[in-house]
């Protein structure tokens, strides 16, 4: 049975049977592309109870005749879709004939080059194809992911991808809802977040970090007083008519008299492990170690 082909698009599932396969480029792939295929397969099965087969482009079966091409397949290039010039996280989503094409610029490496103030962590961090899959699932097939444990996947006996021809580029380069539920890596990826606080892994395409250990309270890191204060005191805080260069000057004005400036000695800040080593100077100030196992979402 051939998939229904019309101006309405391509049928993926009908009469309890798969009418299409998910096709990946031949050869070695960035992990994020394989994950995109598994996410599409999972959600289609949740919606229809039918599991689409995932195949390599060099071993596509004759039946079913429908195709969902992910990434830089030869068929995608023959359809005149060139993803090589797309920016990070951008994608092309298009239907043509009996096929759906979802293609981003998928590769390993740092899409932001040597910009140390806007550095990405992760290995496979060009996430266009994965984001294209989520665009298809959300905007065209009605899926929603409200929280890590609450989602809406519409049940359908017949699943059709309507006629589509669009190229999407995120308007915002950095996207982070700073809420505990939103730290979940799967939730972040499905809602196209790339936040530094999110538990995004290599399979999700990594995440954005603004420099080493930079997030908030970064003024003195970006504008070191020892470098800029003497020439540009106007850059710095004015307190009681005086520009303040150091904590010592601040304390001489009667503020934060018991504060100190020191390395807190995190266990592994580069990998987001902000537990304190026993020798941390924070303990001298009376700081109490936080039990991180009691932080976040947990069962009652």
N, C-alpha and C positions, 0 to 999 in steps of 0.2 A: 504493500500500500504506500503510495507516494504521499508526502506531506502536502497539505492544502497550500497552493500558491496563488495569491491574488494580491490585489492592492492592499488587502488587510495585513499582509506580511507572511510569516512562516509559522506553521503549526509544529510544536515540539512534542506534544502529547495528545493523543486522541484515542477514544475507545479502550482506555486502559493499557495502551501500548506506546512505546517510544516511537516518535516519528523523526527523530534527529539524534545525532551523536555530537559530543563535544570534542573538538579537534585542537590538538596542540602542535606547535612547530616541532619538526624533527630535531633530534640531537639534544645536547645539554641545554637545560633551561634554568633561568633564575628561579629560586624557590617560590617567589611570589606568584609566578605564572601558574605553576602547578597547583598552588593553593587556590588561585582564582577558579580553576577548573573544579576543584573539590567543593568549593563554596556554591558554585552554580549547580552542580550535581545534587548537593545536599538540599538546597532550597526547592529545586524542582521536585525532588522526591517528597519533601514535606508537603508540597502543595497538591501533588497529583497521585502520590503513592507509586510513581513510576520512576525508575532509576535510569538516567541517561548514561550511556557508555562513554568513557573517556578514551580517546585513541590518538595515536601519533599521526601526523599528516601523511606519512608514507605507508600506513596500513589502514586506510579508511575502508570500511565495508561498503558494499553496494547498497545494502539496505540496513537500516532506514536511510532514506535519501536526503533528509534534512541535515544541515550542518550548522554548528555554532563554532566559528573559528576564533580562537583566543590567541592574542599576541601576534608576532610577526611571521605568519604563515605565508607560504608561497601563494596560496589562493588569495590571501589578503592583498598582497602586492599586485596580483593580476586584476584585482577589483579596483586598482588605482588608489589604494589607501597606503600612504607613506607615513608610518609612525616615527620614523627616525629623526624627524625635526621637531617633534612635540616636546614641550617642556615637561619637567617632572609632574606626575599626577594627572596630566592631561590624557584624553583618550578620544578615539573615534568609535562611534556606535552606529552601525548601519545595517540595513537589510537589503539584500539584492538576490533576486531569484529565489532559490530554495535555501539561502544561507543568511545567517546572522554573523556580522563581523564585529568583534570587540578588540581594539588594539590600542595599546599605549606604548611608550618607549621603554621597553623592558631590558634592563642590563644591570650589571653590578658596577659599583663605584659611587663617587660623591657627585651628585648633580649640581652642587653649588661650588665646586672647584675648591679653591684655596681660601675662601672667605671664612676666617676663623671666628667671626662673630655670628655666623649663621651656619653651623656645622651639623650635618646629619649623622646620627648613629645608626648602625645596622649594615648589613651587607647588600642585600637586594632592596634597593630603596627607590627604584623608579616604579611607582605603583599604578601607573595608568591603566593597565589591563584589569587589575583587581578592582579599581574604582569604577571602571566601565561595567564590570559585572554587577556591582552593587547599584549602579545607576539603572541598569536594566531591571534588576529585581525590585527596586523601590519605585521608580517613576513609571515603569511600564507594566510591571506585574503585580504591583500593590503591596509589596512586603514592607514591614515597618519593624524597627528594633527600638523599643521604648526604653528598656533597661537591659542589663545582661541576662535577666531571667524572664522578661516579659516582651514578647514579640507577636506580630500578627502576620501570618503567612496564609493568604487566601486559599481556600480549598477549591480546586478546579478539576473537573473531569477532562476538560479540553483546554490546553494551554497554548495560546497563540501570541507570538511576538508581532505586534503591529508594524506597519511601515515606518521606518526610522532612518534618518540621515542627519546626524548631529556630531559636532566636535565640542567637547567641553574642556575648559581650563578653569581651575579653581580661582575664584576672585580673590580670596584671602590666602596668602602663602602659608600662614600659620593659623591653626584652628584648634582651640582648646576650651571646652566647657569644664571649668574647674570644680567638678562635683565628684564625690567618691564613686558613685555608680559608673561614671564616665571614664574611670581609669582602666576598666576592663579592656583588654586588647582586642577581643573580638568585637565588642560594641564600638570601640573607636574606629576600627577599620571599616565596619559595615556602615557607619555614619560618616565616613570620609574625614575623620579627625586624624591629626598627626602630632598630637601634643607630647611635650616632654614628660609630662606626668603619667601618660598612658602606658600601660604594660604591653606595648607593641613590640613584637618579636620580628625576627628575620622573615618568617613566613608572611607576616602582615605587611612587610615592606619597610620596616624600621620606623624611626620617628625623628622629629626635628628637635635639635638642641641649639640654643643660642650661645655658642662658645663653651669653653670648659667651665663647668660648675656655675654657669650664669643662668639666672631665671628672674629673680627680683632682688631689690636692695643691691644693685650693681653699680651705682654711680661712681664710687671710688675705684672700682675695677676698670671702668671705661674711661674715667677721667682722674687718673692718679694725682692727688694733691701735690706730691713732690715734683711732678712734671709740669703741671699747669697752674698751680696756685699763684706763684710769684708773678707770672706774666698776665694771668687772667683771674684775678681774685673775684671778679664779678660772676664767675661760673659757680661760686660756692656760697654756702648759706651765710646770711647776714643775721647776726644775733646781737640785739642791743646796740646796733650801730657798728658792729665789728664783723669783718669777714673771718670765718673760722676755718682753719686749715687742718687741725688735728683734734683727736679725742682729748688730749691734754688741755688745749685751749678751751674746749667745750666744758670740761670739768672745772676749770678755773672760773667759769661763769656760773658754777653751782649746779650743773646738770650731770646726771648719770655718774655721780661721784664714785660709785662702787663697781662700775663697769670696767671691763678690760678688753683689749684687742689682742686676739691670739688665734692660732689655728685650732679649731675645735677637735681635730684628730678623729675624723669620721673613719669608720672601718674601711669603706671603699666607695668614696663619693663618685668616682668616675663611672661606677656601675650602679649608682643610685642606692647604695647601702649606707644610710645615714645614721646607723647606730654609732655610739661613741665608744672609743677605746677606753679601757680603765684609767689610762693616764691623761684623759682629756681635762683641760683646765676648767671646763664647765662644772665639773664636780666640786671644785674649790669654791664655787659661788653658790653651792647648794642645789644644783640641778639634779633632778631625779631621773634616772634612766626610764624610758618609756618602753613598756612591753608591746612591741609591734604586732605580736600575735593577737592582741585585743583591739587592733585598729582596723577599721573598714567593715565590709559586709560579712556577716557570719550568721550561722543558724542560732536560734534561741537556745 
